[in-house]
């Protein structure tokens, strides 16, 4: 099921193929951090100390929720097609890396290469696919619909990540 990483790649790819494609290495880099930490035992510490896991989950949830709210807030402007979302051009690598590193559920139990390579290829393919759809996603009505869907998905995911440790 597509998650925050997928939504972020699509959102950036609507701006340009390059903006979307840049997200793949940063997302894969975030997964690489998780894989490396799991190999050295940090995953075990997160499992053994629930407070650390909850803190990381709250940070991740806040980060994803912020992306969703910003996407929805951008809908208040005029319907002129796809505009560059705030922070896309300036910080696309940091944006995807932080989103992924702050996702405690991304901690893999697999070797880093097994996690890194498919993620890198998958998100590059998503960026190219969105770009290949042509100008359709950039039409004002389609762009607002995609922006709204991405914003809602990120907001719901972020809220769920925030509520899970608070209610659980």
DSSP file (Angstrom, degrees, kcal/mol; ACC not computed):
  #  RESIDUE AA STRUCTURE BP1 BP2  ACC     N-H-->O    O-->H-N    N-H-->O    O-->H-N    TCO  KAPPA ALPHA  PHI   PSI    X-CA   Y-CA   Z-CA
    1    1 A X              0   0    0      0, 0.0     0, 0.0     0, 0.0     0, 0.0   0.000 360.0 360.0 360.0 131.7    0.0    0.0    0.0
    2    2 A X        +     0   0    0      1,-0.1     2,-0.1     4,-0.1     0, 0.0  -0.309 360.0 178.9 -61.2 142.3    1.4    3.4   -0.9
    3    3 A X     >  -     0   0    0    154,-0.0     4,-2.4   151,-0.0     5,-0.2  -0.339  48.2 -56.7-124.6-154.2    2.5    5.4    2.1
    4    4 A X  H  > S+     0   0    0      1,-0.2     4,-2.5     2,-0.2     5,-0.2   0.873 130.4  53.5 -62.5 -39.0    4.1    8.8    2.8
    5    5 A X  H  > S+     0   0    0      2,-0.2     4,-2.2     1,-0.2    -1,-0.2   0.937 110.2  47.1 -62.2 -46.2    7.1    8.1    0.6
    6    6 A X  H  > S+     0   0    0      1,-0.2     4,-2.5     2,-0.2     5,-0.2   0.933 113.1  48.6 -60.2 -47.7    5.0    7.3   -2.4
    7    7 A X  H  X S+     0   0    0     -4,-2.4     4,-2.6     1,-0.2    -1,-0.2   0.889 111.0  50.7 -61.7 -39.6    2.8   10.4   -1.9
    8    8 A X  H  X S+     0   0    0     -4,-2.5     4,-2.2     2,-0.2    -1,-0.2   0.887 110.0  49.5 -67.6 -38.3    5.9   12.6   -1.5
    9    9 A X  H  X S+     0   0    0     -4,-2.2     4,-2.8     2,-0.2    -2,-0.2   0.937 113.2  46.7 -65.1 -45.7    7.4   11.2   -4.7
   10   10 A X  H  X S+     0   0    0     -4,-2.5     4,-1.7     2,-0.2    -2,-0.2   0.936 111.4  51.6 -60.8 -46.6    4.2   11.8   -6.7
   11   11 A X  H  < S+     0   0    0     -4,-2.6     4,-0.5     1,-0.2    -1,-0.2   0.911 115.5  41.1 -58.2 -44.3    3.8   15.3   -5.2
   12   12 A X  H >X S+     0   0    0     -4,-2.2     4,-1.7     1,-0.2     3,-1.1   0.867 110.1  57.6 -73.1 -36.5    7.3   16.2   -6.3
   13   13 A X  H 3< S+     0   0    0     -4,-2.8    -1,-0.2     6,-0.3    -2,-0.2   0.764  96.1  64.9 -67.1 -24.1    7.1   14.5   -9.6
   14   14 A X  T 3< S+     0   0    0     -4,-1.7    -1,-0.3    -5,-0.2    -2,-0.2   0.792 103.2  48.2 -66.8 -25.9    4.1   16.6  -10.5
   15   15 A X  T <4 S-     0   0    0     -3,-1.1     2,-0.3    -4,-0.5    -2,-0.2   0.933 135.5 -36.0 -75.9 -49.8    6.5   19.6  -10.4
   16   16 A X     X  -     0   0    0     -4,-1.7     4,-2.0     1,-0.1    -1,-0.3  -0.967  50.1-109.6-167.5 158.7    9.1   17.9  -12.5
   17   17 A X  H  > S+     0   0    0     -2,-0.3     4,-3.1     1,-0.2     5,-0.2   0.909 119.7  52.7 -59.8 -41.1   10.6   14.5  -13.3
   18   18 A X  H  > S+     0   0    0      1,-0.2     4,-2.3     2,-0.2    -1,-0.2   0.922 106.5  51.1 -62.3 -45.3   13.8   15.7  -11.6
   19   19 A X  H  > S+     0   0    0     -7,-0.2     4,-0.5     1,-0.2    -6,-0.3   0.886 116.1  42.6 -61.4 -37.9   12.1   16.8   -8.4
   20   20 A X  H >X S+     0   0    0     -4,-2.0     3,-0.9    -8,-0.5     4,-0.6   0.911 113.4  50.9 -72.2 -43.0   10.4   13.4   -8.2
   21   21 A X  H >X S+     0   0    0     -4,-3.1     3,-0.8     1,-0.3     4,-0.7   0.816 101.6  61.9 -67.0 -30.1   13.5   11.4   -9.1
   22   22 A X  H 3X S+     0   0    0     -4,-2.3     4,-1.0     1,-0.2    -1,-0.3   0.781  95.3  63.7 -65.7 -25.7   15.6   13.2   -6.5
   23   23 A X  H <X S+     0   0    0     -3,-0.9     4,-2.4    -4,-0.5     5,-0.3   0.816  89.1  68.6 -69.2 -30.0   13.2   11.8   -3.8
   24   24 A X  H <X S+     0   0    0     -3,-0.8     4,-2.7    -4,-0.6     5,-0.2   0.930 100.5  44.1 -59.6 -49.8   14.2    8.2   -4.6
   25   25 A X  H  X S+     0   0    0     -4,-0.7     4,-2.2     1,-0.2    -1,-0.2   0.870 114.4  50.0 -66.0 -32.7   17.8    8.3   -3.3
   26   26 A X  H  X S+     0   0    0     -4,-1.0     4,-2.0     2,-0.2    -1,-0.2   0.894 112.9  45.9 -73.3 -35.8   16.8   10.2   -0.2
   27   27 A X  H  X S+     0   0    0     -4,-2.4     4,-2.1     2,-0.2    -2,-0.2   0.933 114.8  47.4 -67.1 -45.2   14.0    7.8    0.7
   28   28 A X  H  X S+     0   0    0     -4,-2.7     4,-2.3    -5,-0.3    -2,-0.2   0.871 109.5  55.1 -63.0 -35.3   16.4    4.9    0.0
   29   29 A X  H  X S+     0   0    0     -4,-2.2     4,-2.1    -5,-0.2    -1,-0.2   0.895 105.9  51.1 -63.2 -40.3   19.0    6.6    2.1
   30   30 A X  H  X S+     0   0    0     -4,-2.0     4,-2.0     2,-0.2    -2,-0.2   0.906 110.7  48.6 -62.1 -41.2   16.5    6.8    5.0
   31   31 A X  H  X S+     0   0    0     -4,-2.1     4,-2.7     1,-0.2    77,-0.3   0.869 107.8  55.4 -65.4 -36.0   15.9    3.1    4.6
   32   32 A X  H  X S+     0   0    0     -4,-2.3     4,-2.7     2,-0.2    -2,-0.2   0.894 105.7  51.6 -63.4 -39.7   19.6    2.5    4.5
   33   33 A X  H  X S+     0   0    0     -4,-2.1     4,-2.8     2,-0.2     5,-0.2   0.939 111.3  47.7 -60.4 -46.8   19.9    4.3    7.9
   34   34 A X  H  X S+     0   0    0     -4,-2.0     4,-2.5     1,-0.2    -2,-0.2   0.915 112.7  48.6 -60.8 -43.2   17.2    2.0    9.3
   35   35 A X  H  X S+     0   0    0     -4,-2.7     4,-2.2     2,-0.2    -1,-0.2   0.920 112.6  47.9 -64.3 -43.1   18.9   -1.1    8.0
   36   36 A X  H  X S+     0   0    0     -4,-2.7     4,-1.8     1,-0.2    -2,-0.2   0.929 112.9  48.1 -63.3 -44.9   22.2    0.0    9.3
   37   37 A X  H  <>S+     0   0    0     -4,-2.8     5,-2.6     1,-0.2     6,-0.7   0.882 110.6  51.9 -63.6 -37.8   20.8    0.8   12.7
   38   38 A X  H ><5S+     0   0    0     -4,-2.5     3,-0.8     4,-0.2    -1,-0.2   0.902 107.5  52.7 -64.6 -39.6   18.9   -2.6   12.8
   39   39 A X  H 3<5S+     0   0    0     -4,-2.2    -1,-0.2     1,-0.2    -2,-0.2   0.878 111.4  45.9 -63.9 -37.5   22.1   -4.4   12.0
   40   40 A X  T 3<5S-     0   0    0     -4,-1.8    -1,-0.2    -5,-0.1    -2,-0.2   0.440 123.8-102.1 -88.9   1.6   23.9   -2.7   14.9
   41   41 A X  T <>5S+     0   0    0     -3,-0.8     4,-1.6    -4,-0.5     3,-0.3   0.483  85.6 122.6 101.1   2.6   21.1   -3.3   17.3
   42   42 A X  H  ><S+     0   0    0     -5,-2.6     4,-2.8     1,-0.2    -4,-0.2   0.856  75.5  60.5 -66.8 -31.7   19.3    0.0   17.6
   43   43 A X  H  > S+     0   0    0     -6,-0.7     4,-1.9     1,-0.2    -1,-0.2   0.890 103.7  50.7 -59.4 -38.0   16.1   -1.8   16.4
   44   44 A X  H  > S+     0   0    0     -3,-0.3     4,-2.2    -6,-0.2    -1,-0.2   0.881 109.3  50.6 -66.5 -38.2   16.4   -4.0   19.5
   45   45 A X  H  X S+     0   0    0     -4,-1.6     4,-2.5     2,-0.2    -2,-0.2   0.923 109.3  50.4 -65.5 -43.4   16.8   -0.9   21.7
   46   46 A X  H  < S+     0   0    0     -4,-2.8     7,-0.5     1,-0.2    -1,-0.2   0.885 113.8  46.2 -61.6 -36.7   13.7    0.7   20.2
   47   47 A X  H  < S+     0   0    0     -4,-1.9    -1,-0.2    -5,-0.2     3,-0.2   0.847 115.9  45.2 -71.8 -33.9   11.8   -2.5   20.8
   48   48 A X  H  < S+     0   0    0     -4,-2.2     2,-0.6     1,-0.2    -2,-0.2   0.756 114.7  47.8 -82.3 -25.7   13.1   -2.8   24.3
   49   49 A X    >X  -     0   0    0     -4,-2.5     4,-1.5    -5,-0.2     3,-1.1  -0.806  66.3-174.3-118.8  89.0   12.5    0.8   25.3
   50   50 A X  H 3> S+     0   0    0     -2,-0.6     4,-2.9     1,-0.3     5,-0.2   0.781  80.5  64.2 -55.9 -29.3    9.0    1.7   24.2
   51   51 A X  H 3> S+     0   0    0      2,-0.2     4,-2.3     1,-0.2    -1,-0.3   0.896 103.2  47.7 -63.6 -38.9    9.5    5.4   25.2
   52   52 A X  H <> S+     0   0    0     -3,-1.1     4,-2.4     2,-0.2     5,-0.2   0.926 112.7  48.7 -65.2 -44.3   12.2    5.8   22.5
   53   53 A X  H  X S+     0   0    0     -4,-1.5     4,-2.5    -7,-0.5    -2,-0.2   0.929 112.6  47.9 -61.3 -45.5   10.0    4.1   19.9
   54   54 A X  H  X S+     0   0    0     -4,-2.9     4,-2.7     2,-0.2    -1,-0.2   0.894 110.6  51.8 -63.3 -40.6    7.0    6.3   20.9
   55   55 A X  H  X S+     0   0    0     -4,-2.3     4,-2.3     2,-0.2    -1,-0.2   0.930 112.3  45.4 -62.6 -44.8    9.2    9.5   20.7
   56   56 A X  H  X S+     0   0    0     -4,-2.4     4,-2.6     1,-0.2    -2,-0.2   0.893 112.9  51.4 -64.6 -39.4   10.5    8.6   17.3
   57   57 A X  H  X S+     0   0    0     -4,-2.5     4,-2.9    -5,-0.2    -2,-0.2   0.896 109.3  49.8 -65.1 -40.2    6.9    7.7   16.2
   58   58 A X  H  X S+     0   0    0     -4,-2.7     4,-2.5     2,-0.2    -2,-0.2   0.911 111.8  48.3 -65.0 -42.3    5.6   11.1   17.4
   59   59 A X  H  X S+     0   0    0     -4,-2.3     4,-2.1     2,-0.2    -2,-0.2   0.926 114.4  46.3 -62.3 -44.5    8.4   12.9   15.6
   60   60 A X  H  X S+     0   0    0     -4,-2.6     4,-2.5    42,-0.4     5,-0.2   0.919 112.2  50.1 -63.9 -44.0    7.7   11.0   12.4
   61   61 A X  H  X S+     0   0    0     -4,-2.9     4,-2.8     1,-0.2   101,-0.2   0.906 110.8  49.6 -60.9 -42.5    3.9   11.5   12.8
   62   62 A X  H  X S+     0   0    0     -4,-2.5     4,-2.3     2,-0.2    -1,-0.2   0.890 110.9  50.6 -63.8 -39.2    4.4   15.2   13.2
   63   63 A X  H  X S+     0   0    0     -4,-2.1     4,-1.8     2,-0.2    -2,-0.2   0.933 114.3  42.3 -64.5 -46.9    6.6   15.4   10.2
   64   64 A X  H  X S+     0   0    0     -4,-2.5     4,-2.2     2,-0.2    94,-0.2   0.903 113.7  52.4 -67.9 -41.1    4.2   13.5    7.9
   65   65 A X  H  X S+     0   0    0     -4,-2.8     4,-2.8    -5,-0.2     5,-0.2   0.904 107.4  53.1 -60.5 -41.9    1.2   15.5    9.4
   66   66 A X  H  X S+     0   0    0     -4,-2.3     4,-2.5     1,-0.2    -1,-0.2   0.908 108.1  50.2 -60.0 -43.7    3.0   18.8    8.6
   67   67 A X  H  X S+     0   0    0     -4,-1.8     4,-2.1     1,-0.2    -1,-0.2   0.920 112.6  47.3 -61.2 -43.1    3.6   17.7    5.0
   68   68 A X  H  X S+     0   0    0     -4,-2.2     4,-2.4    86,-0.3    -2,-0.2   0.917 112.3  47.9 -65.3 -44.1   -0.1   16.8    4.6
   69   69 A X  H  X S+     0   0    0     -4,-2.8     4,-2.8     1,-0.2    -1,-0.2   0.901 111.8  50.7 -64.8 -40.5   -1.3   20.1    6.2
   70   70 A X  H  X S+     0   0    0     -4,-2.5     4,-1.7    -5,-0.2    -1,-0.2   0.894 109.9  50.6 -64.1 -38.4    1.0   22.1    4.0
   71   71 A X  H  < S+     0   0    0     -4,-2.1     4,-0.4     1,-0.2    -2,-0.2   0.920 113.8  44.4 -64.8 -42.7   -0.3   20.3    0.9
   72   72 A X  H >< S+     0   0    0     -4,-2.4     3,-1.3     1,-0.2     4,-0.3   0.884 110.3  55.0 -68.9 -37.8   -3.9   21.0    1.9
   73   73 A X  H >< S+     0   0    0     -4,-2.8     3,-1.6     1,-0.3    -1,-0.2   0.834  98.7  62.7 -63.8 -31.9   -3.1   24.6    2.8
   74   74 A X  G >< S+     0   0    0     -4,-1.7     3,-1.0     1,-0.3    -1,-0.3   0.680  88.7  71.8 -68.5 -14.7   -1.6   25.1   -0.7
   75   75 A X  G <  S+     0   0    0     -3,-1.3    -1,-0.3    -4,-0.4    -2,-0.2   0.664  79.1  76.0 -73.7 -14.9   -5.1   24.4   -2.1
   76   76 A X  G <  S+     0   0    0     -3,-1.6    -1,-0.2    -4,-0.3    -2,-0.2   0.702  83.1  83.2 -69.2 -18.2   -6.3   27.7   -0.9
   77   77 A X  S <  S-     0   0    0     -3,-1.0     2,-0.0    -4,-0.2    -3,-0.0  -0.120  98.9 -66.2 -77.1 179.6   -4.5   29.5   -3.7
   78   78 A X        -     0   0    0      1,-0.1     2,-1.4     2,-0.1    -1,-0.2  -0.318  50.0-109.2 -67.0 150.5   -5.8   30.0   -7.2
   79   79 A X        +     0   0    0      1,-0.2    61,-0.2    -3,-0.1    -1,-0.1  -0.666  64.5 138.7 -82.2  91.8   -6.3   26.9   -9.4
   80   80 A X        -     0   0    0     -2,-1.4     2,-0.2     1,-0.6    -1,-0.2   0.123  66.0 -94.2-122.1  20.0   -3.5   27.4  -11.9
   81   81 A X  S    S-     0   0    0     59,-0.1    -1,-0.6    58,-0.1     2,-0.5  -0.537  78.5 -14.6  94.8-168.7   -2.1   23.9  -12.3
   82   82 A X        -     0   0    0     56,-0.6     2,-0.3    -2,-0.2    56,-0.1  -0.569  62.5-174.3 -77.7 123.0    0.8   22.4  -10.4
   83   83 A X        -     0   0    0     -2,-0.5     2,-0.4    60,-0.1   -69,-0.1  -0.812  40.5 -89.0-108.2 157.2    2.9   24.9   -8.5
   84   84 A X        -     0   0    0     -2,-0.3     3,-0.1   -69,-0.1   -72,-0.1  -0.505  46.2-124.0 -67.5 120.2    6.1   23.9   -6.8
   85   85 A X    >   -     0   0    0     -2,-0.4     3,-2.3   -74,-0.2     4,-0.4  -0.314  41.2 -83.1 -62.5 148.9    5.2   22.9   -3.2
   86   86 A X  T 3  S+     0   0    0      1,-0.3    -1,-0.1   -16,-0.1   -12,-0.0  -0.278 115.4  10.5 -54.1 128.7    7.0   24.8   -0.5
   87   87 A X  T 3> S+     0   0    0     -3,-0.1     4,-1.9     1,-0.0    -1,-0.3   0.361  94.3 112.3  87.2  -6.0   10.4   23.3    0.1
   88   88 A X  H <> S+     0   0    0     -3,-2.3     4,-0.6     2,-0.2    -2,-0.1   0.974  84.8  31.5 -67.1 -54.3   10.4   21.0   -2.9
   89   89 A X  H  4 S+     0   0    0     -4,-0.4     3,-0.3     1,-0.2    -1,-0.2   0.889 123.5  47.4 -72.1 -37.1   13.1   22.7   -5.0
   90   90 A X  H  4 S+     0   0    0      1,-0.2    -1,-0.2     2,-0.1    -2,-0.2   0.878 131.2  10.1 -74.0 -37.5   15.1   23.9   -2.0
   91   91 A X  H  X S+     0   0    0     -4,-1.9     4,-2.6     1,-0.1    -1,-0.2  -0.178  70.6 137.9-139.4  45.4   15.2   20.7    0.1
   92   92 A X  H  X S+     0   0    0     -4,-0.6     4,-1.8    -3,-0.3     5,-0.2   0.889  81.5  47.7 -64.4 -36.0   14.0   17.7   -1.8
   93   93 A X  H  > S+     0   0    0      2,-0.2     4,-2.2     1,-0.2     5,-0.2   0.951 115.1  44.0 -67.6 -47.8   16.7   15.4   -0.4
   94   94 A X  H  > S+     0   0    0      1,-0.2     4,-2.8     2,-0.2     5,-0.3   0.899 110.6  57.1 -62.7 -40.3   16.3   16.5    3.1
   95   95 A X  H  X S+     0   0    0     -4,-2.6     4,-1.9    -8,-0.2    -1,-0.2   0.932 113.2  37.0 -59.2 -50.2   12.5   16.3    2.9
   96   96 A X  H  X S+     0   0    0     -4,-1.8     4,-2.1     2,-0.2    -1,-0.2   0.879 116.5  52.9 -71.8 -37.9   12.4   12.7    1.9
   97   97 A X  H  X S+     0   0    0     -4,-2.2     4,-3.0    -5,-0.2     5,-0.2   0.938 112.1  44.4 -63.1 -47.5   15.3   11.6    4.1
   98   98 A X  H  X S+     0   0    0     -4,-2.8     4,-2.2     1,-0.2    -1,-0.2   0.917 111.5  53.7 -65.0 -43.2   13.8   13.2    7.2
   99   99 A X  H  < S+     0   0    0     -4,-1.9    -1,-0.2    -5,-0.3    -2,-0.2   0.906 116.2  39.2 -57.4 -41.9   10.3   11.8    6.5
  100  100 A X  H >< S+     0   0    0     -4,-2.1     3,-1.7     1,-0.2     6,-0.2   0.910 113.2  51.9 -78.2 -42.1   11.8    8.3    6.2
  101  101 A X  H 3< S+     0   0    0     -4,-3.0    -2,-0.2     1,-0.3    -1,-0.2   0.853 108.1  53.7 -63.5 -33.7   14.3    8.4    9.0
  102  102 A X  T 3< S+     0   0    0     -4,-2.2     2,-0.9    -5,-0.2   -42,-0.4   0.346  86.7  95.3 -83.4   8.2   11.6    9.5   11.4
  103  103 A X    X   -     0   0    0     -3,-1.7     3,-1.8     1,-0.2     4,-0.2  -0.838  54.9-172.1 -99.7  99.5    9.4    6.6   10.5
  104  104 A X  G >  S+     0   0    0     -2,-0.9     3,-1.2     1,-0.3    -1,-0.2   0.746  81.8  64.6 -66.0 -21.2   10.1    3.9   13.1
  105  105 A X  G 3  S+     0   0    0      1,-0.2    -1,-0.3    -3,-0.1    -3,-0.0   0.609  88.5  70.5 -76.2  -9.5    8.0    1.4   11.2
  106  106 A X  G <   +     0   0    0     -3,-1.8     2,-0.5    -6,-0.2    -1,-0.2   0.563  65.2 120.8 -81.9  -7.3   10.6    1.6    8.3
  107  107 A X    <   -     0   0    0     -3,-1.2     2,-0.2    -4,-0.2   -72,-0.1  -0.414  55.0-153.0 -60.6 109.5   13.2   -0.2   10.5
  108  108 A X        -     0   0    0     -2,-0.5   -65,-0.1   -77,-0.3   -70,-0.1  -0.497  23.5-151.8 -88.0 155.7   13.9   -3.3    8.3
  109  109 A X  S    S+     0   0    0     -2,-0.2     2,-0.2     2,-0.1    -1,-0.1   0.166  73.7  90.2-102.6  13.8   15.2   -6.6    9.5
  110  110 A X  S    S-     0   0    0      1,-0.1   -71,-0.1     2,-0.1    -2,-0.1  -0.572  91.2 -80.0-106.5 169.5   16.9   -7.2    6.2
  111  111 A X     >  -     0   0    0     -2,-0.2     4,-1.3     1,-0.1     3,-0.5  -0.373  44.4-114.4 -66.0 149.4   20.3   -6.4    4.9
  112  112 A X  H  > S+     0   0    0      1,-0.2     4,-3.2     2,-0.2     3,-0.4   0.866 113.3  53.0 -56.9 -41.5   20.8   -2.8    3.8
  113  113 A X  H  > S+     0   0    0      1,-0.2     4,-1.8     2,-0.2     5,-0.3   0.865 105.1  54.7 -65.1 -36.0   21.3   -3.6    0.2
  114  114 A X  H  4 S+     0   0    0     -3,-0.5     4,-0.5     1,-0.2    -1,-0.2   0.807 117.6  36.7 -67.6 -29.0   18.1   -5.7    0.0
  115  115 A X  H  X S+     0   0    0     -4,-1.3     4,-1.3    -3,-0.4    -2,-0.2   0.872 117.2  49.9 -87.6 -43.2   16.1   -2.7    1.3
  116  116 A X  H  X S+     0   0    0     -4,-3.2     4,-2.5    -5,-0.2     5,-0.2   0.935 106.8  50.4 -66.2 -51.2   18.0    0.1   -0.4
  117  117 A X  H  X S+     0   0    0     -4,-1.8     4,-2.4     1,-0.2     5,-0.2   0.918 110.7  45.4 -62.8 -50.1   18.1   -1.1   -4.0
  118  118 A X  H  > S+     0   0    0     -4,-0.5     4,-3.0    -5,-0.3    -1,-0.2   0.899 114.3  50.5 -62.1 -36.9   14.4   -1.9   -4.5
  119  119 A X  H  X S+     0   0    0     -4,-1.3     4,-2.4     2,-0.2     5,-0.3   0.930 110.3  49.6 -64.3 -44.0   13.3    1.4   -2.9
  120  120 A X  H  X S+     0   0    0     -4,-2.5     4,-1.4     1,-0.2    -2,-0.2   0.931 116.7  41.1 -59.8 -47.0   15.7    3.3   -5.1
  121  121 A X  H  X S+     0   0    0     -4,-2.4     4,-2.2    -5,-0.2    -2,-0.2   0.905 113.9  52.3 -68.6 -42.8   14.4    1.7   -8.2
  122  122 A X  H  X S+     0   0    0     -4,-3.0     4,-2.0    -5,-0.2    -2,-0.2   0.931 112.5  43.1 -61.5 -47.8   10.7    1.7   -7.2
  123  123 A X  H  X S+     0   0    0     -4,-2.4     4,-1.9     2,-0.2    -1,-0.2   0.793 111.3  54.3 -75.9 -25.7   10.6    5.4   -6.4
  124  124 A X  H  X S+     0   0    0     -4,-1.4     4,-2.2    -5,-0.3    -1,-0.2   0.914 109.6  49.7 -65.0 -42.5   12.6    6.4   -9.6
  125  125 A X  H  X S+     0   0    0     -4,-2.2     4,-2.8     1,-0.2    -2,-0.2   0.890 108.5  52.2 -63.6 -39.9    9.9    4.4  -11.5
  126  126 A X  H  X S+     0   0    0     -4,-2.0     4,-2.6     2,-0.2     5,-0.2   0.932 109.6  49.4 -61.3 -45.3    7.1    6.3   -9.8
  127  127 A X  H  X S+     0   0    0     -4,-1.9     4,-2.1     1,-0.2    -2,-0.2   0.911 113.2  46.0 -61.1 -43.0    8.7    9.6  -10.7
  128  128 A X  H  X S+     0   0    0     -4,-2.2     4,-2.7     2,-0.2    -1,-0.2   0.911 111.8  51.9 -66.8 -42.2    9.1    8.6  -14.3
  129  129 A X  H  X S+     0   0    0     -4,-2.8     4,-1.1     2,-0.2    -2,-0.2   0.928 110.4  47.3 -60.6 -46.1    5.5    7.2  -14.5
  130  130 A X  H >< S+     0   0    0     -4,-2.6     3,-0.5     1,-0.2     7,-0.2   0.913 113.5  48.9 -62.0 -41.4    4.1   10.4  -13.1
  131  131 A X  H >< S+     0   0    0     -4,-2.1     3,-1.6     1,-0.2    -2,-0.2   0.890 107.1  56.0 -63.9 -39.1    6.2   12.4  -15.6
  132  132 A X  H 3< S+     0   0    0     -4,-2.7    -1,-0.2     1,-0.3    -2,-0.2   0.695  86.2  78.4 -69.0 -19.3    5.1   10.2  -18.5
  133  133 A X  T X< S-     0   0    0     -4,-1.1     3,-0.9    -3,-0.5    -1,-0.3   0.646  95.0-150.8 -64.2 -10.1    1.4   10.9  -17.7
  134  134 A X  T <   -     0   0    0     -3,-1.6     3,-0.5     1,-0.2    -1,-0.2  -0.412  47.7 -26.3  79.3-150.4    2.2   14.1  -19.5
  135  135 A X  T >> S+     0   0    0      1,-0.2     3,-1.2     2,-0.1     4,-0.7   0.556 110.8  94.0 -81.0  -8.3    0.5   17.4  -18.9
  136  136 A X  G X4 S+     0   0    0     -3,-0.9     3,-1.5     1,-0.3     6,-0.2   0.919  85.0  48.3 -53.5 -49.6   -2.7   15.8  -17.6
  137  137 A X  G 34 S+     0   0    0     -3,-0.5    -1,-0.3     1,-0.3     9,-0.2   0.712 108.2  57.9 -66.0 -15.0   -1.7   15.9  -13.9
  138  138 A X  G <4 S+     0   0    0     -3,-1.2   -56,-0.6    -4,-0.2    -1,-0.3   0.548  77.2 110.1 -92.2  -7.3   -0.6   19.6  -14.4
  139  139 A X  S <X S-     0   0    0     -3,-1.5     4,-3.5    -4,-0.7     5,-0.3  -0.435  82.7-114.1 -64.4 143.1   -4.1   20.7  -15.5
  140  140 A X  H  > S+     0   0    0      1,-0.2     4,-2.3     2,-0.2     5,-0.2   0.868 112.3  43.4 -51.0 -46.9   -5.6   22.9  -12.8
  141  141 A X  H  > S+     0   0    0      2,-0.2     4,-2.0     1,-0.2    -1,-0.2   0.935 118.6  43.2 -67.9 -45.7   -8.5   20.6  -12.0
  142  142 A X  H  > S+     0   0    0     -6,-0.2     4,-2.8     2,-0.2     5,-0.2   0.906 113.7  52.4 -65.5 -41.6   -6.4   17.4  -12.0
  143  143 A X  H  X S+     0   0    0     -4,-3.5     4,-2.8     1,-0.2     5,-0.2   0.918 110.1  47.4 -62.7 -43.4   -3.5   19.1  -10.1
  144  144 A X  H  X S+     0   0    0     -4,-2.3     4,-2.6    -5,-0.3    -1,-0.2   0.893 112.6  50.3 -65.6 -38.1   -5.9   20.3   -7.3
  145  145 A X  H  X S+     0   0    0     -4,-2.0     4,-2.6     2,-0.2    -2,-0.2   0.928 113.7  44.2 -64.5 -45.1   -7.4   16.8   -7.1
  146  146 A X  H  X S+     0   0    0     -4,-2.8     4,-2.7     2,-0.2     5,-0.2   0.903 114.2  50.2 -65.9 -40.9   -4.0   15.1   -6.8
  147  147 A X  H  X S+     0   0    0     -4,-2.8     4,-2.6    -5,-0.2    -2,-0.2   0.906 112.4  47.7 -63.4 -41.2   -2.8   17.8   -4.4
  148  148 A X  H  X S+     0   0    0     -4,-2.6     4,-2.8     2,-0.2     5,-0.2   0.926 112.6  48.1 -65.7 -44.3   -6.0   17.2   -2.3
  149  149 A X  H  X S+     0   0    0     -4,-2.6     4,-2.6     2,-0.2    -2,-0.2   0.918 114.4  46.4 -63.1 -42.9   -5.6   13.5   -2.4
  150  150 A X  H  X S+     0   0    0     -4,-2.7     4,-2.7     2,-0.2     5,-0.2   0.925 113.3  49.5 -64.6 -44.1   -2.0   13.6   -1.4
  151  151 A X  H  X S+     0   0    0     -4,-2.6     4,-2.4    -5,-0.2    -2,-0.2   0.912 112.8  46.2 -61.5 -43.9   -2.7   16.1    1.4
  152  152 A X  H  X S+     0   0    0     -4,-2.8     4,-2.9     2,-0.2     5,-0.3   0.933 113.1  49.8 -64.7 -45.4   -5.5   14.0    2.8
  153  153 A X  H  X S+     0   0    0     -4,-2.6     4,-2.5    -5,-0.2    -2,-0.2   0.932 114.6  43.7 -60.3 -46.6   -3.4   10.9    2.6
  154  154 A X  H  X S+     0   0    0     -4,-2.7     4,-2.8     2,-0.2   -86,-0.3   0.889 114.4  50.3 -66.7 -38.8   -0.4   12.5    4.4
  155  155 A X  H  X S+     0   0    0     -4,-2.4     4,-2.6    -5,-0.2    -2,-0.2   0.926 113.1  45.3 -65.9 -44.4   -2.6   14.2    7.0
  156  156 A X  H  X S+     0   0    0     -4,-2.9     4,-2.5     2,-0.2    -2,-0.2   0.925 115.3  47.5 -64.6 -44.7   -4.4   10.9    7.8
  157  157 A X  H  X S+     0   0    0     -4,-2.5     4,-2.4    -5,-0.3    -2,-0.2   0.927 113.4  47.9 -62.7 -44.8   -1.2    9.0    8.0
  158  158 A X  H  X S+     0   0    0     -4,-2.8     4,-2.0   -94,-0.2   -93,-0.2   0.912 112.6  48.4 -62.1 -43.5    0.5   11.6   10.1
  159  159 A X  H  X S+     0   0    0     -4,-2.6     4,-2.7     2,-0.2    -1,-0.2   0.902 111.2  50.7 -63.9 -40.5   -2.5   11.8   12.5
  160  160 A X  H  X S+     0   0    0     -4,-2.5     4,-2.3     1,-0.2    -2,-0.2   0.911 109.8  50.1 -63.6 -41.7   -2.6    8.0   12.8
  161  161 A X  H  X S+     0   0    0     -4,-2.4     4,-0.8     1,-0.2    -1,-0.2   0.867 114.2  45.7 -64.2 -35.5    1.2    7.9   13.6
  162  162 A X  H  X S+     0   0    0     -4,-2.0     4,-0.8  -101,-0.2    -2,-0.2   0.889 115.5  45.3 -73.4 -39.5    0.6   10.6   16.2
  163  163 A X  H  X S+     0   0    0     -4,-2.7     4,-2.8     1,-0.2     5,-0.4   0.829  98.5  71.0 -75.8 -32.0   -2.4    8.9   17.8
  164  164 A X  H  X S+     0   0    0     -4,-2.3     4,-2.0     1,-0.2    -1,-0.2   0.918 104.0  38.4 -56.0 -49.7   -1.1    5.4   17.9
  165  165 A X  H  < S+     0   0    0     -4,-0.8    -1,-0.2     1,-0.2    -2,-0.2   0.811 117.5  52.1 -72.8 -24.4    1.5    5.9   20.7
  166  166 A X  H  < S+     0   0    0     -4,-0.8    -2,-0.2     1,-0.2    -1,-0.2   0.854 120.5  31.6 -76.7 -34.0   -0.9    8.2   22.5
  167  167 A X  H  <        0   0    0     -4,-2.8    -2,-0.2     1,-0.1    -3,-0.2   0.677 360.0 360.0 -94.4 -20.2   -3.8    5.7   22.5
  168  168 A X     <        0   0    0     -4,-2.0    -1,-0.1    -5,-0.4    -2,-0.1   0.444 360.0 360.0 -91.9 360.0   -1.8    2.5   22.6
